[in-house]
Amino acid sequence: MLHLAQYNIARARAPLGDPLLADFVAAIAHVNEAAEATPGFVWRLKDDNGASSSYVHAYEDERMLVNLTVWESVEALRAYTYAMPHVDIFRRRAEWFEPPAGPSLVLWRVDTGHIPTLDEADARLRHLAEHGPSDHAFTFKTATQSCKAD
């Protein structure tokens, strides 16, 4: 059986401690709790203290925030993404994050039990940017063509 890995990146308009991001930072724990309570959720990246992956520095640019999760299916991830409270935060993303220069989200299949690394996730995102959607790296929009196992 296969699961679905999801990785997204966003460059914050300011450091996480800046008042500009106060509403975003205040919502992080609630949004992550909602993810973990969603049917089909498997795993999410956390920092060394168990906090949000928003505090993981995966890139030299500390304003580049990451989110890496594993789900049972595209449908489970989609149900979470477009439901409250996540969708409210998603709708406000332009307030807190700069427009992306390229793809900012990538999906790919992983074996059940596999926990993807940040290096693996970054490689999938770069593959999507360089080659477009395929079975190796795809998006929500192309998931139906790429995810025949769902």
C-alpha positions in Angstrom: 0.0 0.0 0.0 1.2 3.5 -0.8 0.7 6.7 1.1 1.0 10.3 -0.1 3.8 12.7 0.9 3.2 16.5 0.7 5.8 19.2 0.8 5.2 22.9 0.6 7.4 25.9 1.0 6.7 29.6 1.5 8.9 32.6 2.1 7.5 34.7 4.9 7.3 38.5 4.4 9.0 38.9 7.8 10.6 36.8 10.5 8.1 34.7 12.5 8.5 37.0 15.5 7.4 40.1 13.5 3.9 41.5 14.3 3.1 41.1 10.6 3.0 37.3 11.1 1.3 37.4 14.5 -2.1 35.9 13.3 -0.3 33.2 11.3 1.9 32.2 14.3 -1.1 32.3 16.6 -2.9 29.8 14.3 -0.1 27.3 13.8 -0.8 25.0 16.7 -4.5 24.9 16.1 -4.1 24.2 12.4 -1.6 21.4 13.1 -3.9 19.9 15.7 -6.7 19.9 13.1 -4.4 18.1 10.7 -3.5 15.4 13.2 -7.3 14.9 13.9 -8.2 14.6 10.3 -9.0 11.0 9.0 -6.2 9.9 6.8 -3.4 11.9 8.5 -0.3 9.8 9.1 2.7 12.1 10.0 4.0 15.6 10.0 7.5 17.1 10.4 8.1 18.9 13.7 11.0 20.8 15.0 13.4 19.3 17.7 11.0 20.5 20.4 7.9 19.0 18.8 6.7 22.4 17.5 5.5 23.2 14.0 7.8 22.6 11.0 7.5 26.3 10.5 10.4 26.5 13.0 12.6 24.0 11.1 15.3 25.8 9.1 15.6 23.7 6.0 17.2 26.5 3.9 19.8 29.2 4.6 17.0 31.8 4.3 15.3 31.6 7.8 12.2 33.2 6.3 11.7 30.1 4.1 9.1 28.0 5.9 8.5 24.3 5.2 5.7 21.9 5.7 6.2 18.1 5.2 3.4 15.7 5.8 2.2 12.1 5.0 -1.4 11.2 4.3 -3.2 8.0 3.5 -4.6 9.5 0.2 -5.0 12.6 -1.9 -8.6 12.7 -0.8 -7.6 12.9 2.9 -5.1 15.7 2.2 -7.6 17.6 0.1 -10.3 17.2 2.7 -8.0 18.8 5.3 -6.6 21.5 3.0 -10.0 22.9 2.0 -11.7 22.7 5.4 -11.5 24.9 8.5 -9.3 25.9 10.1 -6.7 25.4 7.4 -8.6 26.9 4.5 -8.9 30.2 6.5 -5.2 30.4 6.9 -4.7 29.3 3.2 -6.9 32.2 2.0 -4.8 34.7 3.9 -1.4 33.4 2.7 -0.8 36.6 0.6 -0.7 38.6 3.8 2.1 36.6 5.2 4.0 35.1 2.3 5.7 36.4 -0.8 4.4 35.1 -4.1 6.4 31.9 -5.1 8.9 32.1 -7.9 8.1 28.5 -8.9 6.2 25.5 -7.6 5.7 25.7 -3.9 3.9 22.4 -3.4 4.7 18.9 -4.5 3.0 15.5 -3.9 4.4 12.1 -4.4 3.8 8.5 -3.4 5.7 6.8 -0.5 5.6 3.3 0.8 3.5 2.9 3.9 5.7 3.5 6.9 8.3 5.6 5.0 9.0 9.0 6.5 10.3 11.3 3.8 13.3 13.5 4.6 13.7 17.2 3.8 16.3 16.4 1.2 13.9 14.0 -0.5 11.1 16.5 -0.4 13.4 19.3 -1.8 14.5 16.9 -4.6 10.8 16.2 -5.5 10.0 19.9 -5.6 13.0 20.6 -7.8 12.0 17.7 -10.1 8.5 19.2 -10.4 10.0 22.6 -11.3 12.4 21.2 -13.8 10.3 18.5 -15.5 6.6 19.3 -14.7 4.1 16.9 -13.1 4.7 13.2 -13.4 4.3 10.0 -11.3 7.5 11.1 -9.6 6.3 14.6 -8.5 2.8 16.0 -9.0 0.3 18.6 -7.7 -3.3 18.5 -6.6 -4.3 19.5 -10.1 -2.5 16.6 -11.7 -3.1 14.1 -8.9 -5.9 12.3 -10.7 -3.6 11.4 -13.6 -0.6 10.6 -11.4 -2.4 8.8 -8.5 -4.1 5.8 -10.0 -3.8 4.0 -6.6 -6.4 6.3 -4.9 
